[in-house]
Amino acid sequence: MTLVPYEKLAFGGGLLRDFFGERALFGSVMKADVKETKDAFIVEAEMPGVKKEDVTLICENGVLTISAKISDEKNEEKENYVRKERVTGEVKRSFALRKIDEENIAAKFEDGILYVTLPKKEPEEKHIDIE
């Protein structure tokens, strides 16, 4: 497979932490499925409750980064709350790209799922004559 989940090491992070660690269990990481077709890879990222305008995709230096701002705060004027939990912040997920046509990446956002199509790039045949 040429599409690899990737996370920059920051704050003691690690590649496998997102898949098997505490964040995966408690839902603070963006969940994504990757499918491969003959011509492309398709990333399906779950983003329930996220608005299209709050989603950002950046492809830079061979890394596709999907990020979304999440705000589930509600202004309720009820009294006597002992505890009130609302999710706010940003989720981010990065994938290292290899053999992908970065110029033709396409995305659509539908029913809380972001679909990113990463067309495969035909390998360039290099022929070098060495004397």
ABEGO torsion letter per residue (X at the ends): XABBBBBBBBGGBBAAAAAABAAAAAGABBBBBBBBBAABBBBBBBBBGBBAAABBBBBBGGBBBBBBBBBABBBBABBGBABBBBBBEBBBBBBBBBGBBAAABBBBBBGGBBBBBBBBBBBBBBBBBBX
